[in-house]
Structure formats: structure tokens, C-alpha cells
Amino acid sequence: MELLRNAVRPYAWGSRTAIPELLGRPVPAPHPEAELWMGAHPGDPSHVIGPDGTERSLLELVDADPVTQLGEKCATRWGGRLPFLLKILAAEEPLSMQAHPSAAQAAEGHAREEQLGIPRDAPNRNYPDPTAKPELVCALTEFHALAGFRAPDRTVKLLKAIETPGLAKYTGLLEAQLDPAGLRALFTTWITLPQPSLDALLPEVLDACVRHVQEHGEFAGECRTILELGEAHPRDAGVLAALLLNRLTLRAGEAIYLPAGNLHLYLHGTAVEILANSDNILRCGLTPKHVDVPELLRVVDFACGEMPVQCGDVGGRMAVYHTDAPEFELSRVEWAEGQDDEISVDSVGPQILLCTAGSLLVTADDGEQVELRRGQSVWLPAADPPVKIRALGGARSQLFRATAGTCEN
């Protein structure tokens, strides 16, 4: 059981305050800080801090002794690789619109790009990893996102609410086929529009969104988002594609699960994110980064309807966010002000514990203790004994626990 030193990723869309505040550093930071990575991804592994202050890469530890670190079953199931990556995500501005491949798509795409000799860090690389990237995001603050395709009949109603002469034929295209195939047809048409056609249509749509917001229309929230995206990314077909997605506002503790193929876009807010240990991203737009439309269309799932919002299945103090992802499981534990009762955490394989509020005392069955302050995390190898955790100081405290979803073959 050892504390982790974790890498901060300075993407341009990140917040200058959320992660520095969490880590107890001066605010604002000189540059945007978008993600805090906790895990053993080769791109930026955490470092384990030993009792004498020395550090060693968690990736090196796992590679050197996967059975001790992951457990025999987990090491066998996941090829000696920690299957999950835990993050703090702090979005001040929207991310790119993106989807992630399934396990089969990732394996095939990675092998194909390896054979073509595309460097894994090349900007046009779609599959730097051979694994899937399902993810679950749990809000720490109010968190805004676009995720999954809205039911087609609702989207037709939205398009008619902002209808313009240039938009009418596209509304008709979807209205003629109110199903995933109709969504695929419209989505494909929009993201492959020639630039002159897009330059004619997009200003019409944005003007119509302004009018709808001024009239306090039914879809005013969706239209505000489209206007924000249009201002940040002029002449980008992703602005049109955003009209097709569900707009969500998550409260603290609420989460959404994004399986393979789910098209999504995080807009604003701070969240805990857990995902398979992969960095495979197929982007649709709203980014200066590489966009591969044909490959994106192979990956995107056009299933439609409302996105389920989870609050976690509560048992005692612990709420578990269940998904069908075998790579990970996320749990949340809350102590209100004045509560300091102890919870037990079994040794079920590799685990990362993250304190996001207050401070916690983690005590192993062998007597070893670690105090976790807000923003700190600890690595629990599979070989370690079970631990007990309690809040310190009487303040509200919060813990997130990341584990493997399953280690069975």
C-alpha cells in the first residue's frame, strides 16, 4: 500500500483551477490542466512512492511482477497489464467529439497500423493501443456533456423548431427514416458535406438557434450549446453533428457509462473518469487534431434514445457504478460532516483509492497505515491484505475506489 504521484495532462481545454485546487497547489495554474492520470498507461504512468521517498513507475512494477501487483487471475486475463485507468477530468472548454472502438475493432486497427509502420505517437494514429476504451464519467461538480444519439423523433422536433430553408431537406431525410439507419444517413451526410455547402448551411442554423434561445423555445439549452460550439469551432461539421446528440447535465455523484461506439463530447465541469487502459480515440470534429471520417463511421454505434444516468447501487456507505465493462468498476464512498465510521475494503485484485474530499485513514490488516488528503491516491496491489478506511477530522470526506471489473476469462 503506497501513495501515488500522478501525471497532469496539460490539454488546451483544461481548467486552470480545478486540478490545482484539488492537489492543494496555487490557483490559477500558469497553464490549463485537463486530466490527472492514475494508473499504468505507458503514455504517462503513475509513480509509487516508497517508505523512504524513492519513486518507481507503476508500469515498471506491474511489468516486473504482474502476479504480485495484479493477482494471478487478473494478470492472466489482461496479459500482465493493469486493465483500467483512473482520471480526474477538468473541462473548462469542450473536448473533441469522439467515439472509441470495441475490443475487436481496437485489436484489428492496432495490428493494421502496426503493419503499416505508423508510429504510435504519430498525430494520424487512430489505434495506439490494441484494447477497447469503454469509459464511465462520474461528476464531482455540475458536469455538462453531449452523449449518445437522441431519439430520432425528438431530433426531428428540434430541427423543425429551428428550421431554415437550407435545413429543411435534412430534416426530411431523418423524418423519412426514424431509426438508427436514418441517423447514420444524416450524420454521414453532414460530416462529409463539401466545405462550401457547410459554409452556407451553418450560419443559417446558428442564426436559427439564436432566435430559438431568444424565444425561450423548448430546445433552448441544446441551442445554446450549438452556439457555443459554433463560436469555438467555426466552419466545423461537428457543430451540425452535435444537433443529433443528447444533452446532459449531471449533478455531483451522477454518472454515465459510454460503451464502445458511443459518440460523445464533454462540455464543461470536473469529474472522476474510469476507463479501460487505452488511448484509442476516433474524432468526429470540433478539434484541430486528426479526424478520420471513414474509420469513425466504422466505429460509431447509431443506437438511439435517452442516456441512462446512474447514481450508483448503494450498500452501506459504498455506491457501486455497475457496467458491462470487464476492465473496470468504480465505487464511491461518502462520509457526511461528523461521521467517522469505518468501512472494510476486501483485497479483490489491483485497486486505486482516491480521496476527493476531506482526509482519510487507510489501515491494512497487517497494521500498515496511510493518511490520504484531498487529491491524494494510493495503490493497493492484489497481494496486499484487506484494508479499513475511515474519515479524519470530522469534515465531509469522499473516496473513489477503482478496481478491475472482472479477472475471469
Secondary structure, 3 states (H helix, E strand, C coil): CEEEECEEECCCCEECCHHHHHHCCCCCCCCCECEEEECCCCCCCCEEECCCCCEEEHHHHHHHCHHHHHCHHHHHHCCCCCCEEEEEEEECCCCCEEECCCHHHHHHHHHHHHHHCCCCCCCCCCCCCCCCCCEEEEECCCEEEEEEECCHHHHHHHHHHCCCCCCHHHHHHHHCCCCHHHHHHHHHHHHCCCHHHHHHHHHHHHHHHHHHHHCCCCCHHHHHHHHHHHHHCCCCCHHHHHHHEEEEEECCCCEEEECCCCCEEEEEEEEEEEEECCCCCEEEECCCCCCCHHHHHHHCCCCECCCCCECCEEECCEEEECCCCCCCEEEEEEECCCCCCCEEECCCCCEEEEEEECEEEEEECCCCEEEEECCCEEEECCCCCCEEEEECCCCCEEEEEEECCCCCC
